[in-house]
Amino acid sequence: MSEMAAIPHGLPMERDAGPFDPPRQITRLRDARPVSPLVFPDGHEGWLVTGYDAVRQLLADTRFSSRQDLGIVHVPYETPGIPAATEPSPQVPGLFVAMDPPDHTRLRRKLTGAFTVRRMKQLEEHIVEITERQLDEMARLAPPVDLVKEFALPVPSLVICELLGVPYEDRENFQVNSAKFLVKDQPLDEKMAAYGAMMTYLAELVMRKRAEPGEDILSDLARHDDLTIEELTGIAFLLLLAGHETTANMLALGTFALLEHPEQLAELRAAPDLIPDAVEELMRYLSVADIFYRYATEDIELGGETIGKGSTVVVSLLAANHDPQRFDHPDTLDIHRKARGHLSFGHGIHQCLGQQLARIEMRAGFDGLLRRFPTLQLAIPADEVKLRTDMNIYGVHELPVTWTETTR
Ligand code: HEM
């Protein structure tokens, strides 16, 4: 193992190159050895994949399993007080993001109809309405306000609740618990308690849907007799979690990034037809869902290295999306760039099921926010914004903003 290229104690989390760039150590490592050995904090050796081509190839190769019950998942972060795992995590019924074919195929197929481009297009007008209503409410407040609380979190939460048929009044349960669940070094018992509370809530909900189905995605699923209550609960958990945390962080961190690039922000305000490309570029540039795991089911050649059977492989989408071999000046935000081809929604069979929905939410969100708040600015110095380096989904904990005028 080359000493130069290995990171000795897990992954660095500190954003020492700025809030939007990969940690310096990750960039150096990618440039030296895009598929490189990694020593986990528990002492085990595995692999870290950071180069664009290698990440894309890996995600397309189903010999790299997504299952967490095949072997112990070694976590690349120091987690004080948490003993290293000694057994593989059991498979959670319905959680198809952590399954391989044929189980993954069977479950994902039941949902593809609900998330087609056509279906999402039909929802677009309604999503714009939800966004504008939320902006009306924010405009009534006296600034400064926290953009996360008043806008970035409510919009995707309202949308996913409505799609799934989860009462929005119950958001406390999933917003608070999913946030606890996503903290990297949350004590294990608290993590499990948060997970348990969400699963209990969702199990009761899907049981009600099975007894009395309504007009929503969970009810449609509950009509399938071949899905158990446990599977329905796992699917609901996955959709609810994936459906609000990721987009919320893109809206908040994306707004922070635009406020820090005032010329591009002015251009976007002047020409809103640039928004779809700007959304793709923000997705690439920010890569809020960064770290994913795979497990090698056989010896596999990747980027000139041999990944041994049984290895845990850690993938950094952020590093791949900032690879200069694929994107020129990757650490520069450029809304004119054609950033499609970024890996922020993953690639291969697990590629994000909700990506069209997320795109519509982000386009409506940025469009509405920039139009309605033409003088939006940070209410605190940029270096005081609290970054989510402690969370599995990157973003900001809060984004205090202010304004002097609003428009309709
Ligand atoms: C999968 C990112 C929004 C549902 C994924 C994956 C990524 C991702 C990287 C691949 C995981 C893997 O390969 O292991 C994002 C980002 C989003 C977003 C950055 C927002 C900007 C959404 C939304 C939904 C959603 C709104 C709503 C339903 C899912 C599901 C999967 C998934 C169900 C698992 C797919 C499978 O395993 O076949 N997402 N996502 N995501 N996403 Fe998203």
Residues whose N, C-alpha, C, O or C-beta is under 5 A from the ligand:
A	BS01	HEM	F96 V97 R108 L239 A242 G243 T246 T247 M250 A289 F292 L343 S344 F345 G346 I349 H350 Q351 C352 L353 G354 L357 A358
